[in-house]
């Protein structure tokens, strides 16, 4: 019985918050498009994954499970500790919304890219290119 908590602890310790595969894909695309960026600027709300200071634009790369991508098949729900997970996911969603709103209030444009979007690299490249080349402000909660 003690193996289950140890196994769970090891599994959760491997969950990364930076330099994830989806984040690296987005970085490579932005770089290939000729854009240069800074990573995880802590002075900005939410420490965005990619920051384009000259353009006042940021990109968040969200995992579908942790950030609850609505309608995505990766947004499953754990079968144990339902109260814990409900509170955790609700807090994540509220935090993401507050961070995007705060950034918009500071004059930054925000793009959220979901983990499942890396499956279609051409569409992702177009979305990133459109966001970075457009001077219009973005909506805080894109799907």
C-alpha positions, -999 to +999 in steps of 0.1 A: +000+000+000+029+024+007+040+019-030+011+039-043+019+072-026+056+068-036+046+060-072+023+090-073+049+113-058+075+102-084+049+107-112+040+142-100+077+151-095+082+145-132+055+171-142+074+200-155+063+236-154+089+250-179+106+237-210+077+213-218+075+197-252+046+220-263+065+251-250+096+240-269+076+236-301+061+271-298+096+285-291+110+269-322+081+282-344+085+318-330+122+317-336+119+303-371+094+331-379+122+355-370+109+367-336+131+369-305+116+366-271+124+364-234+113+335-212+092+335-180+096+372-170+087+370-133+078+407-131+048+402-153+016+386-140+017+348-145+054+347-157+043+342-193+061+314-212+073+337-241+075+375-238+080+398-268+088+431-249+091+453-280+057+442-292+041+441-257+029+406-264+030+374-244+023+338-251+012+312-225+015+276-234-011+257-214-014+220-208-049+209-216-052+187-184-039+213-158-055+244-173-088+226-184-090+232-221-128+232-227-139+204-250-105+188-253-101+150-249-070+156-227-092+174-201-099+142-182-108+141-145-090+120-119-112+093-103-098+098-068-099+128-044-126+146-065-130+175-040-093+182-042-092+181-080-123+203-083-107+229-061-073+227-078-087+230-113-111+258-104-082+277-088-061+272-119-088+285-142-094+315-120-057+323-118-052+320-155-081+344-161-068+369-135-033+368-150-046+374-186-068+403-174-040+418-154-017+417-185-044+432-207-048+460-181-011+467-183-013+470-221+000+436-231-016+414-257-021+378-247-022+345-267-029+312-251-018+281-269-031+248-258-010+216-257-033+198-282-026+225-308+009+213-314-006+184-334-013+207-363+020+226-368+009+245-399-022+259-381-001+267-350+025+285-371-002+306-387-018+314-354+015+325-339+025+345-370-009+362-371-007+371-334+028+385-335+024+404-368-009+419-358-009+451-337-045+446-323-050+436-287-061+400-281-090+386-262-079+374-227-093+338-230-089+324-264-099+287-269 
